[in-house]
Amino acid sequence: MTAPVAEPSPAPSSPPASLSGGGSVAGRWTRIVPGSGAGKPEAPALSPTPVREADAPASPCEADAPAAPPQPGAPAPAPTLTADGVYAARLAQRGGCWFPERWTLDSAEPYAVPLPVHQPEEPGTRVLPMADGRVLVHRRADGRHLFSLLYPTGPGTGEVPLGGVQCEGAELSLLPPAPRGAYAYALAAGARSTAVWLVAGGAFGPEHLAEIPGRCTGGVWLDRTNRMLALDRELDGRTKTVAVDLERGGEVTPLLQIADDSDDRLLLADADSGLLLIRSDAPGETRLGWGVLGSTRPVRFPECLRMPGHAVTPFAIQPGQVLMPESCAVALRVDDGSDESAPRLCGWRPADRQVHQLPTPAGWLAGAGRCTRDGVLELPYVTGSVPCGMARVEVPAPAPGAKASAEVKEAGGAARAARPVPLQQAPLGGRGAVG
C-alpha cells in the first residue's frame, strides 16, 4: 500500500488477533494481499496513486456535479452511517454512472463529496464509511471480493488497495460499521460454516479472525471495543442468535434461546442500556420483541408492535441511557408492502407501550438514521434542491409515571455481566401470551 493518505489519522491500536497469517484458510477462503497478481480483475487495475480529473478517461459523470435526486417512485440509495454519526457513505448515481459518495455530518451544514475513480462502479458495489473519513469499497470480480479505501485529494480521488478474499461457495458481505471505526469486518457465509474477516485496519491485507460452525447472517455489535459480535446462526434447521468473541478465536456463546422450536434473530443492540430488539416466531407468529442484555428475564413481545399487514423494522436506538432500557427511544420504519406509499417513520419506547407516528421528512432515505443521546432522530434526506441533508425529529418523551419492569430492576441491581447472558426460554403460556 504505497498511496499517500490525505491527513492521516494516528495508527489505531491492534485489532483482535487473527487466526491466519495469510494464504488459504480452511480450504475455502483464499486471502489476496495487496499487489498480488491473484487479486487483479480483468478490468483495468485499480491505481494505488491518486486518480485526478486530468488523468482519468472521459466519463459521462462530472465529478463536481451533485448526485441526481431520486426519480419519482424510485428509492434513492440509503447511506450507511459510522457508529459515531460523523460520516456516512452511499453509492450514488449520476448520468447513468454509479460512484461512492461520502457525507460529512458533524459540520454546521452536512455536505457530500463524490469519490469517482477512473471507471464507474458496478451497481452491486458496497461502501462503508470509516471513522477517519475514508470510504471502504467492496467490489466483486470473478468470485473475488476486492477492497479499497477511497479519499478525496483535491479535484480527484485517492485509492488504497487493501487486497481481497476469494470465496468458494460462499457469500461475503460487509458487517455494519464497528464501534471502533478504524476497522471494518466482513462475513463469508458458506453452507456449513461462516468466516469472519477483518478487511480494513489489519497489518497487511484481509485477516481471517474466526470460523463458526453453521450458516450465519445478520451482525450486531454488542460492545464498544469490536470484541463481541452477535450473529444469527442457522444450524440443524433452526436460527438462533449467538455471541462471537473475536478476541478468543471466535468462541461462540448462545445469546437468544427463546424456545426450542423457534427462530430467533437479533436486530439491534445498545451497549449502554443493554436493550435488545429481537424478531422471533416464538409467540406463534413472527413478532418484534425486546429484552435486556445481561438479564435472565424473558423476552417481551408488546402488542403495540404487532401491525398485521405491515413490516416493522427498528433501525436506531437512543444511546447513553445506562441501565434504563425501558426509556430508550427506538426508531421504526413501517412499510405496508405496497409501491404506492412511502415508508412511515415511527418512534417507540418500551415504557410507553404505544407507537408514535412521527413526521416523515421529505426525501428521507428510508431506513437510514441514528438517534442522539437526547432522543432526537437524525435522518439523512435528498431532494431536488438539497443533495445532502439531515433532518431532526424528536421522539416523544416517556409517559409520566412510567415504571421500570422486573427485568430492568434485576439488570440494574447487579453488575453488568462481562459476557452476554443467554435470554432464557420465555413462559409464553402455550405460545399465546405476550407482554
C-alpha positions in Angstrom: 0.0 0.0 0.0 2.0 2.9 -1.3 -0.6 5.6 -1.8 -0.4 8.7 0.2 -3.3 9.3 2.5 -4.6 12.9 3.0 -4.4 14.0 6.6 -3.7 10.5 8.0 -5.1 9.7 11.5 -2.9 8.2 14.2 -2.4 4.5 13.9 -5.2 2.6 15.7 -4.5 0.1 18.4 -4.2 -3.5 17.4 -7.4 -5.3 16.4 -8.4 -8.7 17.7 -5.7 -11.2 16.8 -6.2 -13.1 13.6 -6.1 -16.9 13.2 -4.2 -16.9 10.0 -1.2 -15.0 8.6 -2.4 -15.4 5.0 -2.9 -17.9 2.2 -5.7 -20.4 2.2 -7.9 -20.7 5.2 -10.0 -23.9 5.9 -9.7 -24.8 2.2 -12.5 -22.5 1.2 -11.2 -18.9 1.6 -8.2 -17.5 -0.2 -6.6 -14.3 1.1 -5.4 -11.9 -1.6 -2.8 -9.5 -0.3 -2.3 -6.0 -1.9 -0.2 -6.1 -5.0 -0.5 -9.9 -5.7 -1.5 -10.9 -9.1 -4.2 -13.2 -7.8 -6.3 -10.2 -6.8 -6.3 -8.3 -10.1 -9.6 -8.4 -12.2 -9.6 -8.5 -15.9 -10.7 -4.8 -15.9 -8.1 -2.1 -15.7 -6.1 -2.5 -12.5 -7.0 -0.3 -9.5 -4.5 2.5 -9.2 -2.6 2.8 -5.9 -2.0 6.5 -6.6 -4.5 9.4 -6.5 -6.7 9.5 -9.6 -7.2 13.1 -10.7 -9.6 14.5 -13.2 -6.8 15.3 -15.6 -5.6 11.7 -15.6 -9.0 10.0 -15.8 -10.5 9.0 -19.1 -13.5 10.9 -20.4 -16.6 9.9 -18.4 -20.3 11.0 -18.5 -20.0 11.5 -14.8 -19.0 15.0 -13.8 -17.2 14.9 -10.5 -18.2 18.4 -9.4 -21.9 17.9 -10.1 -24.2 16.7 -7.3 -25.7 13.3 -7.4 -29.0 13.0 -9.2 -32.1 13.3 -6.9 -34.3 10.1 -6.8 -36.7 9.7 -9.6 -40.4 9.6 -8.7 -41.2 6.1 -7.4 -37.6 5.0 -7.3 -35.9 4.9 -3.9 -32.5 6.6 -3.6 -29.7 4.5 -2.2 -29.6 5.0 1.6 -26.3 5.9 3.2 -24.6 3.9 5.9 -23.5 5.9 9.0 -20.4 5.5 11.1 -21.1 4.4 14.7 -20.4 7.9 16.0 -22.5 9.5 13.3 -19.8 11.8 11.9 -19.6 10.3 8.4 -21.9 8.4 6.1 -21.3 6.8 2.7 -23.5 5.5 -0.1 -23.4 4.5 -3.7 -24.8 7.4 -5.7 -25.8 7.7 -9.4 -25.3 10.5 -11.9 -25.7 10.3 -15.7 -26.0 6.5 -15.6 -22.8 6.1 -13.6 -22.5 4.8 -10.1 -19.9 6.2 -7.7 -19.2 6.3 -4.0 -20.3 9.4 -2.1 -19.1 10.5 1.3 -21.3 12.6 3.6 -19.8 14.7 6.4 -22.4 15.2 9.1 -20.6 16.9 12.0 -20.4 20.3 10.3 -22.8 23.2 10.6 -24.3 22.1 7.3 -23.9 18.5 6.1 -22.2 18.2 2.7 -21.4 15.4 0.2 -18.1 14.7 -1.6 -18.3 12.4 -4.7 -15.4 9.9 -4.9 -15.4 8.7 -8.5 -12.4 6.7 -9.8 -11.2 6.0 -13.3 -14.2 3.8 -14.1 -17.8 3.7 -12.9 -18.7 1.3 -10.1 -21.0 -1.7 -10.6 -24.5 -1.4 -9.1 -23.6 -4.2 -6.7 -20.6 -2.4 -5.2 -20.9 -1.9 -1.5 -19.5 1.0 0.5 -18.8 1.6 4.2 -17.7 4.9 5.9 -14.6 4.8 8.1 -14.0 6.9 11.2 -11.2 8.9 9.6 -13.3 10.0 6.7 -12.2 7.5 4.1 -14.7 5.1 2.4 -14.2 1.4 2.2 -15.3 0.0 -1.2 -16.2 -3.7 -1.7 -16.1 -4.8 -5.3 -16.7 -8.2 -6.9 -14.8 -9.7 -9.8 -15.0 -13.3 -11.0 -15.6 -14.8 -7.5 -13.1 -12.4 -5.8 -14.0 -9.8 -3.3 -11.7 -6.8 -3.5 -11.4 -4.0 -1.0 -10.1 -0.5 -1.3 -10.1 2.8 0.7 -11.1 6.0 -1.2 -10.4 9.5 0.0 -10.7 13.0 -1.6 -7.5 14.5 -3.0 -8.4 18.0 -4.1 -10.0 17.6 -7.6 -9.7 13.8 -7.7 -9.9 10.6 -5.6 -7.1 8.7 -4.0 -7.4 4.9 -3.7 -5.5 2.5 -1.4 -6.0 -1.2 -2.4 -6.3 -3.5 0.6 -6.3 -6.9 -1.1 -9.3 -9.2 -1.1 -10.8 -12.6 -0.4 -11.6 -15.4 -2.9 -14.6 -17.4 -1.7 -15.6 -20.9 -2.9 -19.3 -21.5 -2.5 -19.8 -18.7 0.0 -21.5 -15.2 0.1 -19.3 -12.4 1.5 -20.9 -9.2 2.8 -19.7 -6.3 4.9 -20.7 -6.1 8.5 -22.2 -2.9 9.9 -19.8 -0.2 10.9 -17.8 -1.2 14.0 -17.8 0.9 17.2 -14.1 1.4 16.7 -14.4 2.8 13.3 -10.8 2.4 12.2 -11.6 -1.2 11.4 -14.1 -2.9 9.0 -15.2 -6.5 9.0 -16.9 -8.9 6.6 -18.9 -12.1 6.9 -18.4 -15.0 4.5 -21.3 -17.4 4.9 -20.9 -20.9 3.5 -23.2 -23.9 3.6 -21.7 -25.4 6.7 -19.6 -22.7 8.3 -19.1 -18.9 8.3 -15.9 -16.9 8.4 -15.4 -13.5 10.0 -12.7 -11.4 8.2 -11.0 -8.1 9.2 -10.9 -6.4 5.8 -9.6 -2.9 6.8 -7.4 -1.9 9.7 -5.2 -5.0 9.7 -1.4 -5.2 9.4 -1.4 -6.2 5.7 -4.4 -7.2 3.7 -7.5 -9.0 5.0 -7.1 -11.2 8.1 -9.2 -14.3 8.9 -10.5 -13.9 12.5 -12.9 -16.8 13.1 -14.6 -19.8 11.6 -18.1 -20.5 13.1 -20.0 -23.8 12.5 -23.3 -23.1 10.7 -24.5 -20.5 8.3 -24.6 -17.1 9.8 -26.3 -13.9 8.8 -27.0 -10.5 10.4 -24.4 -8.9 12.5 -24.9 -6.7 15.6 -22.1 -5.3 17.8 -22.7 -5.9 21.5 -19.9 -3.7 22.9 -17.8 -0.7 22.0 -14.4 -2.5 21.6 -15.1 -4.6 18.5 -14.8 -7.7 20.6 -18.4 -9.2 20.9 -20.3 -9.7 17.7 -23.8 -11.2 17.6 -24.7 -13.4 14.6 -27.9 -15.2 13.6 -26.8 -18.8 13.1 -28.8 -21.4 11.1 -27.9 -24.8 12.5 -30.0 -28.0 12.4 -32.9 -26.3 10.8 -33.3 -23.5 13.4 -31.9 -20.0 13.6 -30.6 -18.7 16.9 -28.5 -15.7 17.7 -25.1 -16.4 19.1 -22.4 -14.1 20.5 -18.9 -14.5 18.9 -15.8 -13.4 20.9 -13.3 -12.1 18.4 -10.6 -11.9 21.0 -10.8 -15.6 21.9 -10.6 -17.1 18.4 -14.3 -16.8 17.6 -15.6 -18.6 20.8 -19.3 -19.0 20.4 -21.9 -18.4 23.3 -25.7 -18.8 22.9 -27.4 -15.5 23.2 -31.1 -16.0 22.2 -32.8 -19.2 23.2 -36.5 -18.2 23.5 -38.0 -21.6 22.7 -36.5 -24.9 21.4 -38.5 -24.8 18.1 -38.4 -21.0 17.5 -36.3 -19.0 15.0 -34.8 -16.0 17.0 -32.9 -13.2 15.4 -31.2 -10.1 16.9 -31.9 -6.9 15.0 -30.4 -4.1 17.2 -28.5 -3.8 20.5 -27.4 -0.8 22.6 -24.2 -1.3 24.7 -25.2 1.5 27.2 -28.6 0.3 28.3 -28.4 -3.3 27.2 -31.6 -3.0 25.2 -32.0 -5.7 22.6 -34.5 -5.7 19.7 -35.5 -9.2 18.6 -37.6 -10.8 15.9 -38.9 -14.3 16.7 -41.8 -16.6 15.9 -41.9 -17.9 19.5 -45.3 -16.3 20.2 -46.8 -18.4 17.3 -46.2 -15.9 14.6 -43.2 -13.7 13.7 -43.2 -10.8 16.1 -41.0 -8.0 17.2 -39.8 -8.1 20.8 -37.3 -6.7 23.3 -35.1 -7.9 26.1 -32.2 -6.8 28.2 -28.6 -7.9 27.7 -27.3 -9.4 31.0 -30.8 -10.3 32.3 -32.2 -13.8 32.7 -35.8 -12.5 32.4 -37.9 -13.5 29.3 -38.2 -11.5 26.1 -41.4 -9.4 25.8 -43.5 -9.0 22.6 -45.5 -5.8 23.0 -48.9 -5.8 21.4 -48.3 -2.3 20.0 -45.5 -3.6 17.8 -47.8 -6.1 16.2 -49.1 -4.5 13.0 -50.7 -7.0 10.7 -50.0 -6.4 7.0 -47.0 -4.1 7.8 -43.3 -4.8 8.1 -41.9 -3.1 11.2 -38.1 -2.6 11.2 -36.2 -0.9 14.0 -33.1 1.0 12.8 -31.8 3.1 15.7 -31.7 3.0 19.5 -31.1 6.0 21.8 -27.7 5.7 23.4 -26.4 6.9 26.7 -29.4 5.5 28.8 -27.2 3.4 31.2 -29.3 0.8 33.0 -32.5 2.4 31.6 -33.5 0.3 28.6 -37.3 1.0 29.0 -36.7 4.7 28.5 -34.7 4.3 25.3 -36.2 5.8 22.2 -36.4 3.4 19.2 -36.8 4.5 15.6 -39.0 2.3 13.5 -39.6 2.1 9.7 -43.1 0.8 8.9 -43.8 -0.5 5.4 -47.3 -1.6 4.1 -45.9 -3.7 1.3 -47.2 -1.6 -1.5 -45.3 0.5 -4.0 -47.9 3.4 -3.8 -47.0 4.7 -0.3 -43.7 5.7 1.2 -42.4 4.0 4.4 -43.7 5.6 7.6 -41.5 6.9 10.4 -42.4 5.9 13.9 -41.0 6.1 17.4 -41.4 3.8 20.4 -40.2 3.4 23.9 -40.6 0.1 25.9 -42.0 2.1 28.8 -44.8 3.7 26.8 -46.4 0.6 25.4 -47.5 2.6 22.3 -46.1 3.5 19.0 -46.0 7.2 17.9 -46.2 8.1 14.2 -43.7 10.9 13.5 -43.5 13.4 10.7 -41.5 11.9 7.8 -39.0 14.3 6.3 -39.4 14.9 2.5 -36.8 12.9 0.7 -35.9 10.7 3.7 -33.6 7.8 2.7 -35.9 5.3 4.4 -34.3 3.1 7.0 -31.2 5.3 7.4 -30.5 7.4 10.5 -29.4 7.5 14.1 -30.7 8.6 17.5 -28.8 11.1 19.7 -28.5 10.8 23.5 -31.3 13.3 23.8 -33.7 11.1 21.9 -33.7 13.1 18.6 -33.6 11.2 15.4 -31.1 12.4 12.7 -32.4 11.3 9.3 -30.5 11.8 6.0 -32.5 13.0 3.1 -32.1 14.1 -0.5 -34.3 16.3 -2.6 -34.1 18.2 -5.9 -32.8 21.3 -4.1 -30.9 19.6 -1.2 -28.3 17.0 -2.3 -27.3 16.2 1.2 -29.5 17.0 4.2 -30.0 15.8 7.8 -33.5 16.3 9.3 -34.1 16.1 13.0 -37.2 14.6 14.5 -37.8 14.2 18.3 -39.3 11.1 19.7 -41.9 11.9 22.4 -40.6 11.7 26.0 -41.5 8.7 28.1 -45.0 8.8 29.6 -45.2 10.4 33.1 -45.1 7.8 35.9 -43.6 5.0 33.7 -42.0 2.4 36.0 -39.2 0.1 35.3 -40.2 -3.6 34.9 -38.8 -6.5 36.8 -36.1 -7.3 34.1 -34.8 -3.7 34.3 -34.7 -3.7 38.1 -32.8 -7.0 38.0 -30.3 -5.8 35.4 -29.8 -2.6 37.3 -29.4 -4.2 40.7 -26.3 -6.3 39.7 -23.1 -5.6 37.9 -23.4 -6.0 34.2 -22.1 -9.4 33.1 -18.8 -9.2 31.3 -20.1 -11.6 28.7 -23.6 -11.9 27.3 -26.0 -14.0 29.3 -28.4 -16.1 27.2 -32.0 -14.9 27.4 -33.9 -17.8 28.9 -37.0 -19.5 27.5 -39.9 -17.2 27.9 -43.1 -18.5 29.7 -45.3 -17.9 26.7 -48.4 -19.7 28.1 -48.8 -22.1 25.2 -47.2 -19.6 22.8 -50.1 -17.3 23.1 -49.4 -14.7 25.8 -47.3 -11.7 25.2 -46.1 -8.9 27.5 
